Amino acid sequence: MRPVYWHVVFSIPEFDGKLILIGSFSSNALYLIVSMRKELLISILLGVIGIGVVVYFLLREPASTVIVPSDVKTALSKADVAKHATESDCWVIVNNNIYNVTNYIPNHPAGPQTIIPLCGADATEAFNTRNGKGPHLPKANQQLESMLVGAIE
């Protein structure tokens, strides 16, 4: 009897399409798996789960700490940041880094009124606590990082 082949593709949504597992097995291999001793089958399953855990930790979101790259143009003073204190030119300080959030103001999920009062000022506490509602999600840190202008001197 000729073996029947199955091809299985697993795409894991938590990894935003970064991880796809592809497997193939035949009816003969399936019979082999079914006929294995329970202990061996459990060992194999635990090994697969262990590999999955390692892959998860390797591909998960980076820590929320924003690190200023070494190629940042310049260090600026708080007085320099204070010159950008309007809705049409809005810079903020978060964790001693300077960000130009002007284009993000209309897109903020809590509305423009959340950012506008912080233009030209230190927004560290407001950002880190979401105005007392808890920390931002990693996605917010990534978005903020993309707006990096420099660091406070």
C-alpha positions in Angstrom: 0.0 0.0 0.0 1.4 3.4 -1.0 1.7 5.9 1.9 -0.5 9.0 2.0 1.4 12.3 2.6 0.1 15.2 4.6 1.7 18.6 4.6 1.0 20.9 7.5 1.8 24.6 7.7 1.5 26.4 11.0 1.6 30.2 11.0 1.6 31.7 14.5 -0.2 35.1 14.6 1.6 36.2 17.8 4.8 36.5 15.8 3.3 38.7 13.0 4.1 36.2 10.3 7.8 36.0 11.4 7.4 32.3 12.3 6.0 29.6 10.1 6.5 25.9 10.9 6.2 23.5 8.0 5.8 19.8 8.6 5.3 16.7 6.4 4.4 13.2 7.4 3.1 10.1 5.8 0.5 7.6 6.9 3.5 5.3 7.7 5.0 8.0 10.0 1.7 8.6 11.6 1.4 4.9 12.4 4.9 5.0 13.8 3.9 8.0 16.1 0.7 6.3 17.2 2.5 3.0 17.9 5.4 4.7 20.0 5.5 4.2 23.6 3.8 6.8 25.7 7.0 8.0 27.3 8.8 8.6 24.0 5.8 10.5 22.6 5.7 12.7 25.7 9.4 13.3 25.5 9.1 14.4 21.9 6.1 16.6 22.6 8.0 18.3 25.6 11.0 18.8 23.3 8.8 20.5 20.7 7.2 22.7 23.4 10.6 23.6 24.7 11.8 24.7 21.3 8.6 26.7 20.9 9.3 28.5 24.2 12.9 29.3 23.2 11.6 30.7 19.8 9.0 32.8 21.6 11.6 34.4 23.8 13.9 35.1 20.9 11.2 36.7 18.8 9.2 38.6 21.5 9.0 42.3 21.7 12.1 44.1 22.9 12.2 45.6 26.4 10.4 48.9 26.8 13.6 50.8 27.6 14.5 53.1 24.7 18.2 53.3 24.1 19.6 56.4 22.3 21.7 55.2 19.4 25.3 56.4 19.2 24.7 58.2 16.0 22.2 60.7 17.5 22.9 64.0 15.9 23.3 66.1 19.0 22.5 66.6 22.7 20.0 69.5 23.3 19.1 71.5 26.3 15.7 71.8 27.9 15.6 75.3 26.7 16.0 74.1 23.1 13.1 71.7 23.6 10.9 74.5 25.1 11.1 76.3 21.7 9.0 73.5 20.3 5.9 74.0 22.4 3.0 74.2 20.0 0.6 71.7 18.4 2.2 72.4 15.0 5.8 72.0 16.4 5.7 69.7 19.4 8.8 68.1 21.0 8.7 66.3 24.3 11.3 64.8 26.7 10.8 61.2 27.8 13.5 59.5 29.9 16.1 62.1 29.0 15.5 61.6 25.2 13.9 64.2 23.0 11.1 63.2 20.6 9.3 65.2 17.8 5.7 64.0 18.3 4.1 66.7 16.0 2.8 64.3 13.4 1.6 61.8 16.0 -0.7 64.3 17.9 -3.8 63.7 15.7 -3.3 59.9 15.9 -2.9 59.5 19.7 -5.6 57.0 20.9 -6.5 59.2 23.8 -6.8 62.3 21.7 -4.6 65.3 20.9 -5.5 66.9 24.3 -3.3 64.2 25.9 -0.1 65.4 24.2 -0.6 69.1 23.5 -0.2 70.3 27.1 3.2 68.5 27.3 4.7 70.1 24.1 8.1 71.6 24.9 8.3 70.0 28.3 9.3 66.8 30.1 6.6 64.2 29.5 8.4 61.4 31.3 5.9 60.8 34.1 2.9 61.2 31.8 4.3 58.7 29.3 5.7 56.1 31.7 2.4 56.0 33.7 -0.1 56.9 30.9 -1.2 59.7 33.2 -1.7 57.2 36.1 -3.3 54.4 34.0 -0.2 52.1 33.9 2.6 51.6 31.4 2.3 51.9 27.7 2.4 48.8 25.5 5.7 47.9 23.7 4.1 49.2 20.5 3.9 52.7 21.9 7.6 52.6 22.9 8.5 51.5 19.3 6.5 54.3 17.9 8.1 56.8 20.2 11.6 55.5 19.3 10.9 56.3 15.7 10.4 60.0 16.6 13.8 60.3 18.4 15.5 63.7 17.8 18.3 63.5 20.3 19.1 63.4 24.0 19.1 66.0 26.8 22.6 67.3 27.6 
